[in-house]
Amino acid sequence: MTEIKQVIIIRRDLNMRRGKMCAQAAHASIKILLDRMVDDKSLLNHTRRSILLRNGSPLQQWLDGQFTKIVLYVISADDLLNLKDNAESIGLYTALITDAGKTEFHNKPTITALAIGPDYSEKIDKVTGGLPLL
């Protein structure tokens, strides 16, 4: 069976504290799901959010319990943006994180992380295969 994974890429040039890197990675991972949610406002005083999943899709298989995540790094915002463009050009989900800069980065919004997938490893590796592990 083909492995399904999500890859999260962190900017190492920012010298973020470990906890900050972990938070940015978590933001990127969950944003992939949040961006795919649709709102159902038919409920009185409530909104239901759900994700429509194609049966057997990589996203469905990942949510059914695999949750494999690999964390890699790059050394610039340009590297992240190029990866995002390359991933989207072959149909991969992406989520780019821009930190507000309140605890680091001197109150300057800063691109910190990118999530790609979940999808088949072979497809994601076309974009991220040469990147080092964090």
Phi, psi and omega per residue, in radians:
M1 nan 2.500 -3.136
T2 -1.344 2.339 -3.140
E3 -1.283 2.491 3.055
I4 -2.017 2.371 -3.106
K5 -2.599 2.928 2.959
Q6 -2.093 2.439 3.092
V7 -1.994 2.344 3.090
I8 -2.069 2.261 -3.098
I9 -2.026 2.246 -3.098
I10 -1.950 2.509 3.030
R11 -1.386 2.044 -3.124
R12 -1.486 -0.362 -3.117
D13 -1.182 -0.259 -3.105
L14 -1.425 -0.205 -3.111
N15 0.919 0.791 3.103
M16 -1.193 2.601 2.999
R17 -1.099 2.742 -3.115
R18 -1.002 -0.770 3.138
G19 -1.087 -0.668 3.111
K20 -1.144 -0.754 3.101
M21 -1.056 -0.745 3.132
C22 -1.090 -0.752 3.129
A23 -1.102 -0.745 -3.136
Q24 -1.141 -0.686 3.086
A25 -1.105 -0.743 3.122
A26 -1.122 -0.739 3.091
H27 -0.999 -0.810 -3.105
A28 -1.107 -0.765 -3.108
S29 -1.090 -0.799 -3.089
I30 -1.316 -0.506 3.140
K31 -1.108 -0.563 3.054
I32 -0.936 -0.788 -3.127
L33 -1.274 -0.786 -3.118
L34 -1.036 -0.658 -3.141
D35 -1.184 -0.317 -3.138
R36 -1.724 -0.024 -3.115
M37 -1.409 2.545 3.039
V38 -2.060 2.531 -3.117
D39 -1.608 2.404 2.991
D40 -2.028 1.836 -3.069
K41 -1.729 0.355 -3.105
S42 -1.332 -0.200 -3.138
L43 -1.501 2.410 -3.140
L44 -1.130 2.142 3.084
N45 1.093 0.289 3.130
H46 -2.470 2.734 2.994
T47 -2.202 2.237 3.072
R48 -1.728 2.290 3.071
R49 -1.946 2.369 -3.140
S50 -2.509 2.849 3.102
I51 -2.040 2.192 3.052
L52 -1.469 2.129 -3.090
L53 -2.017 2.294 3.028
R54 -1.319 2.271 -3.138
N55 -0.944 2.256 3.114
G56 1.400 0.003 -3.130
S57 -1.170 2.733 3.093
P58 -0.975 -0.698 3.139
L59 -1.088 -0.771 3.118
Q60 -1.090 -0.795 -3.138
Q61 -1.082 -0.693 3.138
W62 -1.125 -0.781 3.139
L63 -1.210 -0.408 3.122
D64 -1.348 0.138 2.959
G65 2.345 -0.106 -3.124
Q66 -1.331 -0.960 3.096
F67 0.905 0.454 3.127
T68 -1.115 2.240 3.102
K69 -2.274 2.405 3.075
I70 -2.147 2.315 -3.136
V71 -1.940 2.172 -3.105
L72 -2.112 3.096 3.089
Y73 -2.452 2.759 3.004
V74 -2.294 3.084 -3.076
I75 -2.024 0.210 3.098
S76 -2.824 2.806 3.047
A77 -1.114 -0.663 3.112
D78 -1.034 -0.683 3.090
D79 -1.052 -0.774 3.133
L80 -1.099 -0.782 -3.111
L81 -1.124 -0.674 3.083
N82 -1.130 -0.731 3.094
L83 -1.084 -0.737 3.121
K84 -1.030 -0.855 3.135
D85 -1.062 -0.780 -3.141
N86 -1.101 -0.742 3.140
A87 -1.115 -0.819 -3.121
E88 -1.140 -0.542 -3.123
S89 -1.163 -0.365 3.082
I90 -1.910 0.301 3.000
G91 1.482 0.343 3.116
L92 -1.552 2.530 3.000
Y93 -1.199 2.479 3.040
T94 -2.398 2.739 3.016
A95 -2.526 2.032 3.139
L96 -1.708 2.328 -3.117
I97 -1.896 2.241 3.012
T98 -2.024 1.983 3.135
D99 -1.283 2.491 -3.125
A100 -1.212 -0.350 3.088
G101 1.505 0.272 -3.066
K102 -1.313 -0.575 -3.121
T103 -1.834 -0.381 3.055
E104 -2.466 2.988 3.038
F105 1.277 0.326 2.977
H106 0.937 0.817 3.117
N107 1.052 0.405 3.110
K108 -1.888 2.104 3.073
P109 -0.964 2.310 -3.005
T110 -2.406 2.264 3.053
I111 -1.208 2.179 -3.027
T112 -2.103 -0.550 -2.969
A113 -2.687 2.790 3.098
L114 -2.481 2.324 2.985
A115 -1.874 2.467 3.062
I116 -2.244 2.261 3.141
G117 1.583 -3.026 0.405
P118 -1.372 2.561 3.060
D119 -2.876 -3.088 -3.141
Y120 -1.135 2.391 -3.103
S121 -0.919 -0.760 -3.098
E122 -1.042 -0.656 -3.127
K123 -1.247 -0.792 3.136
I124 -1.155 -0.666 -3.122
D125 -1.097 -0.405 3.067
K126 -1.075 -0.492 -3.107
V127 -1.716 -0.681 -2.966
T128 -1.975 0.018 -2.997
G129 -0.956 -0.503 -3.099
G130 -1.645 0.053 -3.082
L131 -1.479 2.558 3.122
P132 -1.404 2.650 3.020
L133 -1.172 2.523 3.102
L134 -1.275 nan nan
